[in-house]
Amino acid sequence: MQKRERDQLVRDAVKHVIPHFASWEMIDRQPKVFVRGEGCYLFDIDGNRYLDTFASLLTTICGHHQREVDQAIRDQLDQLEFFPNYVDTFTVPLVHLARKLAQITPGELSATFFVNSGSEANETALKMARQYHLERGERQRWKVFFRRYSYHGTTLGGSSVTGLQWFREYFEPLLPGCIASYSTRCQLCELGLRHPDCELACLQLMEKQMEWEGPETISALIMDPIPGSNIGFPVPPDGYLQGVRSLCDKFGILLIFDEVQTGFGKTGKMFACEHWGVTPDILCIGKGFTGGYIPLGATVTTEKVYSVFRRPGHELRSGSTYGGHTLACAATLANIEVIERNRLPERAGELGKVLRAKLEALRETHRLVGQVSGIGLLQALFLNVDPGRKVGSFIRDFCWQNGLILRNNGDILVFAPALIITEAELEQIVGTLDRALSAAEKQLAT
Ligand SMILES: Cc1ncc(COP(=O)(O)O)c(C=O)c1O
């Protein structure tokens, strides 16, 4: 591309595009325009190559340019690019994908409502829970429990059940009846307790809160089995998810698991909840589901829940034009086949241990390195720093300048590379991080 054309493109990006969750501090320094991807690598408009440690925001888990997915899209294009899943119409890839999800999701999950994003999957789950109870004669079950520090999306419904103030404060008042409960960030326990001495006090208090609200008024509990990158992938203690399941069963509350971030192998199992053998009534998926190809999310539920809606006059009152887009379904099906055939969840489990050990080893040489948390290829490194010094941003910038796409949430550095990453690439990631930490330490000393 000629320099003039390149410069115009960058100017137009700044002028005409409103980026999602934009950072003008970063855009003002240098907007980045990408033109090509290959495996775990990205190439920008200036020909720079980057190794991506966050798989395009946790999506391209089989890498860019995955040949089989490319081909599946081409094959589907030759047949039918799109027809909606509406009223009484289906397409072939849509049905194949729904059947596949019934096979690979845990427990009794068997029926899927397709949407376009993770937020929409959660939004649908909340509506599904409300209408499920209404259809069964319990219209008064309209409240929803959620957990502090969890993220469930950007729509007003998603924001209402998100436990992070930054995503809520400008849009309040949010939906009524959304009740914040305790998180399971054991390393930063909000009750100041330690596991196992705590005897899962967070769960006991959630039960008390539910009793106080009136269990008969609660439709659902929405939660992420392992909260996401915003708070560094804190893994819940054993017994917690089982406890949550029992609580919901005791009170007749539907349990919604948001696995938009943790689904499709990243944790070492196809779905994170499988680590504890606990199945939700509704499972929400997105991101890596499609391999980053074409937007698609899904709300998967059990026959017990779906049977309530499979009667004339009682159908689920929700829908969108593109939900279950034909090409997206074909791409997603091929993406899942790549994951299964290459046993990528097992690979993520093994490589996760390698990444974890390498990150922990940095503690021996860098006083900045605090705790490491996570599971599989979802790992987070907490920096031991005063937040005002913006060390996380310094490290991120150093990495970007040295060919590594790194994501930080303040002073938490988060890693979620594609599941096809190699050990040599993990070595490269940690090597660059090592140099970035040294540079940050030098800077802090001045
Ligand atoms: C756990 C979780 N839920 C929901 C969402 C929302 O998904 P989307 O951005 O596709 O709407 C995200 C996105 O980051 C997420 O991490």
The ligand as an SDF file (V2000), in Angstrom:
LIG
                    3D

 16 16  0  0  0  0  0  0  0  0999 V2000
  -17.8230  -13.9090   30.1890 C   0  0  0  0  0  0  0  0  0  0  0  0
  -18.3570  -13.0540   29.0780 C   0  0  0  0  0  0  0  0  0  0  0  0
  -19.6760  -12.9850   28.8810 N   0  0  0  0  0  0  0  0  0  0  0  0
  -20.2030  -12.2420   27.8920 C   0  0  0  0  0  0  0  0  0  0  0  0
  -19.4120  -11.5090   27.0570 C   0  0  0  0  0  0  0  0  0  0  0  0
  -20.0340  -10.6700   25.9770 C   0  0  0  0  0  0  0  0  0  0  0  0
  -19.7610  -11.2190   24.7290 O   0  0  0  0  0  0  0  0  0  0  0  0
  -19.8070  -10.2770   23.4250 P   0  0  0  0  0  0  0  0  0  0  0  0
  -18.6940   -9.2990   23.5480 O   0  0  0  0  0  0  0  0  0  0  0  0
  -19.6430  -11.2580   22.2910 O   0  0  0  0  0  0  0  0  0  0  0  0
  -21.1460   -9.6360   23.4040 O   0  0  0  0  0  0  0  0  0  0  0  0
  -18.0300  -11.5350   27.2180 C   0  0  0  0  0  0  0  0  0  0  0  0
  -17.1560  -10.7280   26.3590 C   0  0  0  0  0  0  0  0  0  0  0  0
  -16.0650  -10.3530   26.7120 O   0  0  0  0  0  0  0  0  0  0  0  0
  -17.4800  -12.3220   28.2640 C   0  0  0  0  0  0  0  0  0  0  0  0
  -16.1760  -12.3720   28.4590 O   0  0  0  0  0  0  0  0  0  0  0  0
  1  2  1  0
  2  3  1  0
  2 15  2  0
  3  4  2  0
  4  5  1  0
  5  6  1  0
  5 12  2  0
  6  7  1  0
  7  8  1  0
  8  9  2  0
  8 10  1  0
  8 11  1  0
 12 13  1  0
 12 15  1  0
 13 14  2  0
 15 16  1  0
M  END
$$$$
